[in-house]
């Protein structure tokens, strides 16, 4: 039945290209235009690039768990030409001389629940969750420490490359979806009730002052770009917009703040008033004679948080003589404390914000490429919203959309195969604001209105643009095509934030307040998009024609993955060999008998029994 259901869904795709996709898929990416854009965007036609990928490993060793996490980069140079695709040169001996960071952390199994937020309980933040089975096996199987180490390593390495002026990397590729990762990190750090009990970076002294809870709150949403109007003065971002405004302008009255935000509506003005009261109550702002100023302590919050991230990151990945015996411990008030995975999640989110800031400042092209994706926002959100607001040339019924395959990747991949003469790789879908994945058509079907997908909350707009691309097809068989990839990139105001690319919607909150939401949308394939053209030229030039297992993917990320796997293999051998040495050392025989678990002992005896003499 599942197979028949999919057959029916595929049959409905044959006409889908003509009725809709023909106007949303771009297939022409002129190298001359990319050459001109590169010259303007980078200030050069030949630039350095880096692809970053990570790896992780964990294994139990008696009553210890050994965690390994690292990230590695493949680097090279891309040169743009006026009359042909860019040429790509890869640095030789990247595996030996390339850039990479990693860390190894051994933790006693019984201490993992104190370190790993997978075992934290928000309802009882100062206690271990009794609802989850804390057997050795469940702790080992459910631990996320190695995964968090790898994630932090990937973003920290990308930031280090972006901030290194000598290396002058101008294109950074990550094997992750930037917009989805940021949303995920925000979710993983959203339970403030856990911070005071489980976050040990809280209270760490930077420049002689301890980091407090307000500073972590501010840094969590620190995506500031004046040219893009970020953070926007709406919904949950209003407080951060006020903080950012007062940081720039100094002292302002409520009336001046409303003028700066162009707010005239009475209900929106009341929301500003409530936010000001809350910020004064939490000591973020000070008020005197109805004039508000940012508390002096929080003027330099972002600079202090950046220093914290760099000091912890450098210790974690580069320290030769750390001040603590374990790299996942930090010293605070003369005592050692574990860095919990909640701390690492916060540090990773701050690192992503630092990377974005660096890319905006230095005009670095930041691209995320995801191989396998189950995203459905093109089908479930973008098309219905465009349709209900008359932004599509042709009408698409809800029944037609329901009949399509479940994921965006399958819709586009199938449409490509069923229309081989009309769709020729490389092609790309139009680019649209990543915030579309957090919105739905208005529940009352009003034109110009949208609703947040979960609890009427809408993600941060004008930050990332996403699309889907297909980069390769076989020369001998036109139906043999590479997988469709999800690609998202940073928004660059000079190129993307233009009147013809802006769509404005209204979002009605529970108290009846109506707030405007600006999103970036390249309406159809005929709207000029210079950064998309530049990105596609880069991705096509980096698509390997002669590596079967990387067909239609990205060579820098493929090489980075190979380097990561090589390092994984090297480290695994070190740990496994150490374990074998301990097991076979006759001096440690008694120690091994008592320290090994029942399962380990049973496995060893059963293996010996099976051996043929």
N, C-alpha and C positions, 0 to 999 in steps of 0.2 A: 504493500500500500504506500509506503514511503517513497519507493522508486516511481510508482505511477503518479503520485502527487507531484514529484519533481519534474516528471515528463510534461505534465500539464502546465506547470509553472514555466518551463523552458519554451513551450509552444507559444505562450503569450508574449515572448520576447521578440519574435520575428518582426512584428510591426512597431515595436517600441522605439527602435532607432529612428524611423521616419517620423513618428508622432512626437517624439520628445528629444532624444539624445542627439539627433543631427545638429541641433542648435546649441548643444552644451558641450560637445567634444571638439577640442582643438587638435589639428594634425600638422599645422605649419609653424615651424619654429626657426625663422631665418637666422643663420649664423652672423650675418652682418649686423643685425639689430642687437644680438647678444654681445658682439664685439664692441659696439658703441656704448651699450649699457655698462659693460665691464670697465671700460675706460673711464666712464663717469662715476660708477659706484665704487670701484676699487681704487681708481686713480692709476691703474696699470692694466695691461692686457695679458700679463703673465703673473699668476699669483700662486702662493702655496696653499695646499689643502691638507686636511687630516680627516680620516674616518676612524671613529672610536667605537670599540665593542668591549664587552666585559665577560668575565667567567667567574665561576664560584665552585667551591668544593667543601664538603664537610664529611667527617667520619668520626665515629666513636673510637676512643682509644682507652680501654679500661673505664675508669669513671670520669674521663674527660671527653669533651667534644672539641675537635680541632676544626676551626672555621678558616676558610681562605676565600678572599674576594679581591679581584683586581680588574683593571681596565687597560687596554692597549690600543695604540694608534698606528695606523699605516699612513705615511705621509708622501707627498710628492708635489709636482708642479703642474698646473693646467694653463695652457696658452691658447688664447682666443684668436681666431682668424676671421677675416672679412668674407672669405669665399668658401669656407668649409667648416666642418665640425671642429671644436677645440681639440688640441692634442694633449694627451696626458702622459706624464713621465713619473714613474714611481721610484722612490728612493731605494737604492740597493741595500741588501742585507738588513732589511727592516726588522726582522725577527731578533737579530743580535744587537743592532745599534738603535732600534726605534725607541719611541717614547712609551713608557708603561709605568703604572704604579700598582702596588698590591700590598696586602697586609695579611698577617696570620695571627689568629687569636685562639688560644686554648681556654676553654671555660669548663669548670666542673659541671656535670650534668645537673646536679641539684641546685646550682646557681642560675641556670638558664632561665627559669621562670621569673627571676628578679630582673633579668636583662631584656628579655624578649617580650614585646608588647602583644604578641600572639596569645600570651597567657595573662595579660592584664584584664581587669574587670572594671569598667567605668562606674558601675554601681557601688563597688567596694574598692576604690583606688588604692587604699593603703593595705589591702590584703590580697593574697593569691586567690584566684578564682577556684572555688571548691566544686563548681559545676563541671569543670573539665577534668578528665582523668589524667593524673600526673604520674603515670607509670613511666619508667625510663624510656620504653619504646615510643610512647606517645610524645614525650618531650623531644626525643631525637627526630621523629618523623615530622613533627609540626614546627620545628624551630625555623625561624626566618632570618637568623643572624647573618648567615653567609650571603643571602640575597640582598639584604640591606647594605652590607659591605660592598658588594659589587655595584649596586646602584649609585651609592655615594662616590665610588671610585670613578665611574663613567662620567658623571657630571663634574667632578672635581678635576679630572684630567682635561676635559673639554674647556673648563674655565681657565686652567693653567695655560693651555695652548692659546686661548683667546687673549689672555693678559700678557703673554710673552712677546714683547715688542721686537726682540731680536729674531725670533723665529718667523714673526710676521705672517701667521696663518690667517688667511682671509676667507676660506670656505671650510666649515665644520659640518661633518655628517655624523649623525647619531643613529644607532639601530633601535630607535624608540620613537613613539609618537609624542611630540613635545606637548601638545595640548592635553592629551589624555593623561600623560605622566604628571603634569602640573595639577590637574584635577584630582588625581589619585593621591598625590602627596598632601594636598589640602585636606582631603578626607582622612588620611591616616594621622593627621596632626590636629584634627578638629575638636577632640574631646579635652577641653580646657581643664575639666575636673581632674584629669590625670597629670597635668603639667606639674603642679606643686609637689605631688607625691613621687612621680616617676621620671621627671626630667631633671637630670643632674647638671645640664649646662645652665640651668636657672641658678643664679647666685655666683657664677664664675666671674671673677674680677677681670675687667678689661679696662686698661688705663686707670687702674685703682678703684673703679666703681663696679659693683656687682650688677650683672645683667638681671633685670627684673621682668615680671610677667607682662608688663605693658610693652616692653621692647620686643619680646618674642611675638606678641600680638601684632605690632606694627610691621615687623619684618616679614611675617607670614604673608602679608598682602602687599609687600613693597614692589609693585610694578608701576613705576612712575615714568611717564613720557609726556612732556608738556605738549609736544606737537601732535600727539594722538588723543590728548584730553584724558590721559590715564593718571590716577584712577578716576572713573566717572562719578559725578555727584548723584548717585542713585542707589537705592536699596541698601545692601550690606556694605557697599563700597563708599557710602557717603561719609562715614567717620574718617576713613583714610584719605578721602579727597580734601576734607577740612584740615587734617593734619598736614598734608602736603602743601596746601594753599598757605597756611600760616607759617610753615617753614620757609616758603619763598618770599612772602609779603611782609612778614613780621606781625604787628598788631593790627587787628581789624575788628570792626563792630559787626553785629549780626546783619545789619542792613548792607554793609560793604561785602560781606560774604555772599549774601543773596545776589547782589549785583554781579560779583565775579562769576557765580554759577549760572547767571541769567535765569534765576528762579523768580517768577512773579505769582505763581499759583499759591493760594493760601495754604492748602494742605501740604504741599511740598515744603513751604516755609516752616510749617509746624514740625515737620520731620527734621529739618535743619536745627530748629530750636531744641528738640529732644536730644539730638546727637550732641549738641554743644553742652547741654546739661550733663549728659552721661560722661563726656570727656573731661569736664571740670570735676565731676564727682570722683572719677578714677585718677585724678591728678595729672592727666596728660596735658590738659590746658589750664591756664590760670585766667581768672576774670577780674578786671578792675574797672569800675565805672562803665560797665557793659561793653568793655573792649576786651577781646580775647587774644591771648598770646600762647604760643607753644611753650610748655615747661622747658626750662633751659636744659634739663637732663636729656630730653628727647630730641633736641635739635640735631645732635650727632649720633642718634641711635643707629642709623644704617651704616655709618662708618665703623661704629663699635662692633656691630654684628659681623661685618665683613672681616674685621681683625680676628674675631672669635673663630669664624669659619676657617680662615687661613691658618691660624695657630693650631687648631685641632686637626685640620686636614694634613698639614705638613708633619705633625707629630705622628699621625696615624699611618701615613704612607712613606715618609722620608726619614723619620728619626733613626739615627744610628745608636744613640745612647739615651733612650727615653728615661724620664724621671720616675716612671712607674714600671713595675715588673710586667704588667700586661698592657698592651697598646690600647685596649678598650677601657682603660681606667684613666681618670683625670684627677688632678689634685685641686681640692677646693677647701679653703680654710685649714690647710695643713693636713687634711685627711684625703684618702683615696676613695673615689666613687666610680661605679661602673657608668660608662656611656651606654644608655639603654637604646633599643632600636627606635624608641620614640625620639630620643635625641638625634640619632642618625637621620631619621626621617625629616626632622626640622632642619638639620644642617644641609641635607640634600636639597630641600626646597629653597633655602637661602642661596645655595650654590647655583641653582637654576636661575634665580632672579639676578644673581651677580653675572652669570653668563649672558643673559639677555641684555643687561645694562652695558656690558662690554661690547657686545655685537652691535648695539645701537650706536655706541660712542665711536667705534672704530670701523663701521661699515663692514662687518663680517657677515657673510651669508650663512645663516644657521638653518640646517635642513634636518628633519627627522624622517627616516624611511622605515616603514613597518612591512615586513614580508607577509605575515599571516594575520588577517584581521577579521573580526566578526562584526565590525561596525555596521550600523543600519540607519545612520542619520540622514544620508542622501535620500533614501526611500521613505523613511518615516517622518522626517522633519523638514528638510530643505524643500523637496518637491511640493508637499502639501501647503507649506507656508507661501512659497512662490505662487502656487495656483490660487490660493484663497485671496492673494493680494494683487492678482492680475499682472504678475511679473513674468508669466510664461506666454509664449506666442500661441501655443496650442493648449486646449483643455485636456486634463487627465482626470478621469474619474477615480474615486476611492477604490471602486471594485477592481479597476485595472491594476492599481498599485498592489492591492491585496493578493492578486494572482501571481505577482512576480516572485522570483526566488527570495529567500529570507535575508541574505546579506548583500550589501552594496557590491562587494568584490565579485560575488557570483553573478549578480545582475549584469555588471559591466563586462566581465570575462565572457559570459555566455553571449551577450549582445555582440561582442567583438567577433566571436567564432561564427555566429549566425549571419553576420554581415561582412564577410571577408573582403568583398569588393569595395564596400563603402567605408569601412574602418580599417585604416592601415597604421600599424605601429611604426614609429613611436607616436602615441597620442596622449592627451591629458584632458581630464574633465576641467570645467571652469573652476576657479578657486573661490572658496566661500569661507566666511568667518567661522572659526571653530566654535564660537558661541552658539551656532545654530543647533549643535548637538544637545544643548540644554534647554531648547525651547520647543513649544508646540503651537499649532494654530489656536487662536482664541476660542475659549470654550463656548462663548456666545456667538461665534461666527461673525464678529465685527471686523470689517476691513481696517487694516492699519494697526490691528492689535495682536499681541502674542501673549502666551502664558509660559511661565517657567515649567520645565518638565517635572521637577520634583519640588513640592511645597512652594510652587511659584517662584523658585529661585533661578536666576539666569546667570550663567558663567561670565567671566570677564571677556568683554568684546574688544575688537581692534587690537588683538595681541598676536594671535596665530591665524594663518590661512591654511586651509586643508584642501586636498584634491586627491584624485586617484589617477594613476598613470599605468600605461603598458608600454614597455620599452623595446621589446624584440619580437621578431618572428623569423622562422627558419626560411632560408633561401629556396629550399626544395619543396616545401609544403607550406602554403599560406595559412593553413588552419593550425599549424603547430606554432603556438604563440606563448610568450612568457606569462607568468602570473601577473594579475593586476596588483599594484602596490599602493598602499596609503602613504601619501607624502604630506607633511605639514611643515611650514616654515614660519619664521618670525615676520611680522608686519613691519614694513619700512615706510614711515609717513610720507617721505618725499615722492614715493612712487605709487603707494597703495591708497593713501588717504586723500582721495580726490572726490569732488562733488558727484561725478558720474558713477562712482563706485560705492556710494553711501546709500543705504536704505535705512529709513527711520521708522521704528514701530513704537507703539505705546503699550506699556505694561501696567495693568491695574492691580494695585496691592489690596490686601484684605481690608484696610481701612478706607478704601475708595480713592486713595491717592493715585493719580495717573502720572507715570514717569516715562520720559522718552528713552529709547534704547537705539543707539546708532550702531549699525553693523556694516562690515565691508562685504560686498558681493559683486563679483564680476558677472554681470547679468547674462551674457551669452558669449559665444566664441569670437564675436566681432569686436568686443570691447578690448582696447589695447591693454596689455599686461606685460610690462617690460621685465619685471623680476621673474615672472613665471617663465617667460621666454629664456631668460638667462639660466634659471634653474633647470629647465628641460635640456638645454644645450649641455650643461654640466653633467646631468644624469645620463644622457644618451652617450656622451663621450666616455663616461666611466662604466658603460655596460660591456661586460666581457664577451667577445664574439666566439672565443675558443675554449671556454671553461664550461663543460656541460652542466655541472652541478650548480653553477652560478648564472645559468641562462636567464637573462632579463633582470638580473639583480644589480648590485653595485660593487665594483671591484675593490675600492678602498675598504668598504665594510666587510667584504669577503676575506681580504687579506688580514684585516684586524681580527676577524673571527678565527682565522688559522693561527695567528700569533697567540691569541688568547687560549686556544685549544692546546697549543704546544706548551705554554706555561702551565696550564692545568695538568697536563701529562707529567711534566717535570715535578711539580709539587706533589702530585698524587704518589709518584714513585718514592719521593723522600719520606712521606708519611707512612706509606705501606711498608717500605723497607725498615723504618724505625720500629714499626709494630712487629715485623718478622724477627728483627734482631732481639727485641725484648722477649718475645715468645720462646726463642731458641737459646737464650742465655741461661745456662744451668745454675748460675748464681742467683737468678731471679725466680727459680722454679716455685718456691713457696709463695713468694709475692704474687705471682701470676695466678696460682690456684685460688687464692683468696680474693684477689682484686678483679679477676675476670667475672663476667656475668654468667648466669646459668646457661643462657643461650649460646654464648661464645664457647663455653666449656663443652656443651653438648655437640655443637657444630664441629669442634676440633676432634672430638673422640669419634664421631660418626664418619668424618673424613678419613681418619686413620684406619677405621674398620673397613672402609670401602677400598682402600689401597691394595693392589695386588702384590703379593710377596714374590 
